[in-house]
Amino acid sequence: MAAATATAGNAVNDCFSIGSTVMCTTCFNEEVEGEVLAFDHNTKMLILKCRSKTTEELSDIYALNLSLCSNVQVIKECNGNFVDDPQKLNLEQVSSNVKMRLRKTVERRQDYLKSQNADVSSEAQELYRAIAKQYGYNEVSWQGLNIQILNEVTISPPYRVDNVVSSSNNETSCNYIKRIIKQFFNSRTSGAQDSTSNAAASTSSASVSPTSSSLSSSNAASGSPVPAN
């Protein structure tokens, strides 16, 4: 049977049979193929059970809005024989989960934008995010070049422990923020040292491993035969 095709806003025959195999392309240009578990014509919501990308023992469930999909194709029609009746789909719950994930994605993006400051270094922005992960992005903000936490603790350039000041002399908050700063720069220092050590080891290995051409040249110069490999 030839695969039937539908445009983004027009489902195949306005309906999909449960158990059929459908393939489509999402708005993220991802091709999805799976078995139809449910389809709601009014909302254009299609639920597919697809092979898991991580293990063959599990399945991935996709909730797709066909209004945002393209190249919708019915690869295989279902013969209508079911061992068990398919479970009813709670579309309200699905819609709620989709909205919640979308909201969290938007919030994470907004939080990342808050950490950006064109007037400071990328290292300072990373420190900002490290502090915000502990206190929450709503409690951290840029005040010019300074990082302000809880509207009372300020970190000024170059953003070291000696640059932490509390307007209310809150030693507890200051000490905790200082520990975050120490941990942040210690981790960066250790990471840089590891990279330097690995690079030095590679250079040393290369310098003490003569090539066959250098051996040949050396033996030829001394009149010695080149050993066979």
Disulfide bonds with the S-S distance in Angstrom:
none
